[in-house]
Amino acid sequence: MTVSSMRRMRYKVRFKPDDVEVTVEGGATVLEAAFAAQVDISTSCGGKATCKKCRVIVEGPVEQSTPKAIDKDLASKGYVLACQSHVVGDIVVFVPEEARMKGQQILKAHREHGLDHLSPLTQMKQLIMEPPSLLDNLGDLERLARAIMGKEGIPAPLSILKGLPNDLREWGWKATALILAEDLGNGLVALSDPKEACHVGAALDIGTTTLVLSLVDMETGRTISTASDYNRQARAGDDVIARIAYAEEGGLEELQGLVLQTINHLLLEARASSDPLLGPCDVTALSVAGNTTMVHLFLGLDPKRIRYEPYVPVTNIPPMVRGKELDLGINAEAPVYIIPGRAGFVGGDITADVVASGMHERSELTLLIDVGTNGEVVVGNDEILVACSTSAGPAFEGGEVASGMRATFGAIERVRIGPDLEPEIGIIGKREALGICGSGLIDIVAQMFLRGLIDKKGRIQDIDSKRIRRNDEGAVYVLSQGSGKTKREISISDADLANIIRTKAAVYAGCSVLLKAIDKGFDDLEGVCIAGGFGNYIDIENAVTIGLLPDLPRKRFDFIGNAALAGAMQTLLSQEKRRKALQVYEDMTYVELSTSKAFFDEFSSASFLPHTDQERFPSVWKRMRG
Amino acid sequence: MTVSSMRRMRYKVRFKPDDVEVTVEGGATVLEAAFAAQVDISTSCGGKATCKKCRVIVEGPVEQSTPKAIDKDLASKGYVLACQSHVVGDIVVFVPEEARMKGQQILKAHREHGLDHLSPLTQMKQLIMEPPSLLDNLGDLERLARAIMGKEGIPAPLSILKGLPNDLREWGWKATALILAEDLGNGLVALSDPKEACHVGAALDIGTTTLVLSLVDMETGRTISTASDYNRQARAGDDVIARIAYAEEGGLEELQGLVLQTINHLLLEARASSDPLLGPCDVTALSVAGNTTMVHLFLGLDPKRIRYEPYVPVTNIPPMVRGKELDLGINAEAPVYIIPGRAGFVGGDITADVVASGMHERSELTLLIDVGTNGEVVVGNDEILVACSTSAGPAFEGGEVASGMRATFGAIERVRIGPDLEPEIGIIGKREALGICGSGLIDIVAQMFLRGLIDKKGRIQDIDSKRIRRNDEGAVYVLSQGSGKTKREISISDADLANIIRTKAAVYAGCSVLLKAIDKGFDDLEGVCIAGGFGNYIDIENAVTIGLLPDLPRKRFDFIGNAALAGAMQTLLSQEKRRKALQVYEDMTYVELSTSKAFFDEFSSASFLPHTDQERFPSVWKRMRG
């Protein structure tokens, strides 16, 4: 059976010793399955069989793409590389300790049972009560409260109170209660017949471009299913500034409606792919990570002033709201917790990144880069935290680039250009190429630069190749003439290249400025965390080649994946993490770049491949010469 | 330097003897600074230099807008008007006692309600904020929270958040905030322009027969106005059992609607009679005392099970709700606090009585009687509290008696019967007699008994008097042939008398049973508190004569008026009283009479005038003989 013919089948993958199971499509790699199951498997090459860190032992049928990628010695002991092993049947995967991600915190963020202790937004209590009698004639709510809290008072919504007397008697004085966590005041959220009890929460990353939602079993912390989709607000513009402008022109309600629609769609999709199906089980808690503008639009708050100096949001610490206050397909009383942001352009998604990375709890100086639409950067450790937004733009999420798209089926995610200047491309899902995602763009720019197709300013050179075409607007390099039904040509133009370089320059300049602000340099960095949906898939050599990432020993880099979602998950499940999120709000200093001359200077210097200062990128020059 | 050129500078203003300091912008008036520092300075003109109450002594640089506004005499002693003095440097302000109006008012209000200290359901905070800048770019909500709480997080409703950015800027970074009391979690309830700020709460007694509502100035505790009306639920029956039955037959929503209508009518009426008129000022807090059934109907909760053994309500400690959850004409976010009840037939109105009477804080054994529709009785002191409901019925509130009415204009409230058997009547408002209220009924029965018009079973005797008329249903005694336009005859019949005697017997029997339950007798009572709307107006001799009240030295009796309303007022204004209400819930033992043989026996013995046991009422027999 070939890998491609297996695509439509679905198989169970159980990870040991975590003992969590996930169902994946046939053909998915074990690494992808681990990602879906939130089991940490180390990788720094992003699944290209080069770092060889993702060694696991598999019991059951897998097919190897590159069987020789692993040392014979290890192969003989039964090891395979998770990134090269495609699932073609139900399997069990043993993940040895050395294949776990480096940072302990990351480990915790991704491991299903990794939180020391679950203290989710809502807590489930199984209750058995004595029926009332003349000698024990407490009110029904007080009886319930006594069973829940050991005392006779509890905040409860009228909607529950109205059904309470009939419900308790119908259920024979047994009930399952969901109550708010202690830090949210212990109020009653839902009550049900223990026979039909369930406890499902959702973690949500509201990105400017993409939303990702995971349904979570609140009792075990297990991820039930995950769904993602473009933000339907995209019609109002690619970046937050465009969205704010749209809201300013009277589109606020419309934008709120669009993001709520997207979320409701994700809820349905995630429910539909839950296995076993959730059935009528309500989502009773939601934790949200999003940048400040996204959070404003989600709540229907006016984001206007985020855009103008001094860039002040309505709130960085939005109060908890309830499901019913937004038009959300979750329980009406469900708490909606929103991770606090630091500033108008460093939002709760970045707080979530920091919490998930654990960088604020380690003594090692760490750089965290979230290359979403805004390109936020954080530098710090357990003593200091500084953050900025580089306004990088959505190039790496598929925006501002004519053929850009997000990392989904049909996206070109890998590009290698041979000495003949012909590209070799890898497409997600190995289907017809529909566009290029962030990791593909990084590869293209790096490979074109290395092959001399572009100069250090990113301009396509006047080289004789059938891949290069000139038109009125400049030159383009054609990656794919189009295949399949649509015959869609995929190419990259001078304008696209300029946008990508602007983006990478902004991110790099942001890192430089933050380091200077705390009197440090790149060499002082003991770790670099790369967050964002594409983080696991970018080619680190190529990212360094274009000057997006600093030229540091590669082992210092750590891909932490969608850390915003991981942070939302952690705050969904842990009061301690919610406390830490607030601590990050309090401890993190925001550095405003829009008025910073230092940033402008660094940005100018970084607007070349890889940088005007050659000494900063020795490995790249070595590679160029080589 | 001119005032306007000082606007951008900031200065420290220290108030003595309070010894609090505030930083204000140059040019602010001393009155504004006092406002910001929450130091009370009297003003009744609002800072227009006309009332001249805000006299203070300033040390340090201030500029006078109207130096002549203050008398030369005072000026020579160093006084200036706080409203006319602009801060142009660091200063110290001495506020003399006579310039503190609010303090004195509060003192008075404290005395009015027996409160040492005001800590109302909502607290008002006058806020002056620094406008945001690049160096201080907190979110608007965090800026507000910092001004309110000294920390950057506060629960706030979306409705306020939506208007927040425009409001704060329009008001020049000044605002008046109303926040929930500490025991309710400090959340934001309302925000307004300080120029239009007001702080009005309402205390409400929801009686089965009558509702009484007072509007209260939450800053001083002063009662603004009071309104009362029949409970519009009366169409569904006079007593709680009839109301429960009506709800059971599908009338729950209708009954909730009727009581909410009554309350909304009272709110309008109380506003209309406020002086000065409240204008657009919202009611932002409501404290409610009511019996358990009334509270259930108010909240739309099913009261069915209160009626059947073991008489269990949905709740005795209803959670706080918000204005918007009920169809009430108050602020949508206004907290609605409901005083906890003890049992299905001893509700929050009785807890309110106990709190207002203070009996649970004194060592003297006290009997408290609330002769509302249910006739609840409490006996106790600071060590023990027992309570019961005697199901007395609404006779003393005008129910179950043909000519009965509540104590309002046109009610016969005083009756004396002369040796000629002719009545002398006193009418409330001295208008045409429309009926008889509770105090009038007690007088009638006592006077008829003393004049031999009725026997000790309450039967009208066969005496030749033009006042006595016989018909098919028995005899009637005619009090008034009718006067004015309506020519309404007011009389009392054998059936009416039987109802009144049943009521008084139930109350007296309840007292007996409770005393026995704690091994005490009537003689051990060191005080008797008579609560209820009519409490202040009943004739104590007559009440003892019919055996409603025990025959104790008269100085032990204390009329405490509408103690339920007083308790609602106290809990509206004081966190300490809310804590005490919960303490009463915890400490008070409920005695169920419906299954008590002792009660049945006592009731039978008390169903005579004044009682079968003559020795219990020596003063009455002395009077009879006299």
Boltz contact constraints between the chains, C-beta under 6 A:
constraints:
  - contact:
      token1: [A, 132]
      token2: [B, 310]
      max_distance: 6.0
  - contact:
      token1: [A, 132]
      token2: [B, 312]
      max_distance: 6.0
  - contact:
      token1: [A, 133]
      token2: [B, 310]
      max_distance: 6.0
  - contact:
      token1: [A, 134]
      token2: [B, 310]
      max_distance: 6.0
  - contact:
      token1: [A, 134]
      token2: [B, 592]
      max_distance: 6.0
  - contact:
      token1: [A, 137]
      token2: [B, 310]
      max_distance: 6.0
  - contact:
      token1: [A, 137]
      token2: [B, 312]
      max_distance: 6.0
  - contact:
      token1: [A, 139]
      token2: [B, 313]
      max_distance: 6.0
  - contact:
      token1: [A, 139]
      token2: [B, 315]
      max_distance: 6.0
  - contact:
      token1: [A, 139]
      token2: [B, 316]
      max_distance: 6.0
  - contact:
      token1: [A, 140]
      token2: [B, 314]
      max_distance: 6.0
  - contact:
      token1: [A, 141]
      token2: [B, 315]
      max_distance: 6.0
  - contact:
      token1: [A, 142]
      token2: [B, 316]
      max_distance: 6.0
  - contact:
      token1: [A, 153]
      token2: [B, 317]
      max_distance: 6.0
  - contact:
      token1: [A, 155]
      token2: [B, 319]
      max_distance: 6.0
  - contact:
      token1: [A, 156]
      token2: [B, 319]
      max_distance: 6.0
  - contact:
      token1: [A, 158]
      token2: [B, 325]
      max_distance: 6.0
  - contact:
      token1: [A, 161]
      token2: [B, 301]
      max_distance: 6.0
  - contact:
      token1: [A, 161]
      token2: [B, 314]
      max_distance: 6.0
  - contact:
      token1: [A, 164]
      token2: [B, 314]
      max_distance: 6.0
  - contact:
      token1: [A, 165]
      token2: [B, 302]
      max_distance: 6.0
  - contact:
      token1: [A, 165]
      token2: [B, 305]
      max_distance: 6.0
  - contact:
      token1: [A, 165]
      token2: [B, 314]
      max_distance: 6.0
  - contact:
      token1: [A, 301]
      token2: [B, 161]
      max_distance: 6.0
  - contact:
      token1: [A, 302]
      token2: [B, 165]
      max_distance: 6.0
  - contact:
      token1: [A, 305]
      token2: [B, 165]
      max_distance: 6.0
  - contact:
      token1: [A, 310]
      token2: [B, 132]
      max_distance: 6.0
  - contact:
      token1: [A, 310]
      token2: [B, 133]
      max_distance: 6.0
  - contact:
      token1: [A, 310]
      token2: [B, 134]
      max_distance: 6.0
  - contact:
      token1: [A, 310]
      token2: [B, 137]
      max_distance: 6.0
  - contact:
      token1: [A, 312]
      token2: [B, 132]
      max_distance: 6.0
  - contact:
      token1: [A, 312]
      token2: [B, 137]
      max_distance: 6.0
  - contact:
      token1: [A, 313]
      token2: [B, 139]
      max_distance: 6.0
  - contact:
      token1: [A, 314]
      token2: [B, 140]
      max_distance: 6.0
  - contact:
      token1: [A, 314]
      token2: [B, 161]
      max_distance: 6.0
  - contact:
      token1: [A, 314]
      token2: [B, 164]
      max_distance: 6.0
  - contact:
      token1: [A, 314]
      token2: [B, 165]
      max_distance: 6.0
  - contact:
      token1: [A, 315]
      token2: [B, 139]
      max_distance: 6.0
  - contact:
      token1: [A, 315]
      token2: [B, 141]
      max_distance: 6.0
  - contact:
      token1: [A, 316]
      token2: [B, 139]
      max_distance: 6.0
  - contact:
      token1: [A, 316]
      token2: [B, 142]
      max_distance: 6.0
  - contact:
      token1: [A, 317]
      token2: [B, 153]
      max_distance: 6.0
  - contact:
      token1: [A, 319]
      token2: [B, 155]
      max_distance: 6.0
  - contact:
      token1: [A, 319]
      token2: [B, 156]
      max_distance: 6.0
  - contact:
      token1: [A, 325]
      token2: [B, 158]
      max_distance: 6.0
  - contact:
      token1: [A, 592]
      token2: [B, 134]
      max_distance: 6.0
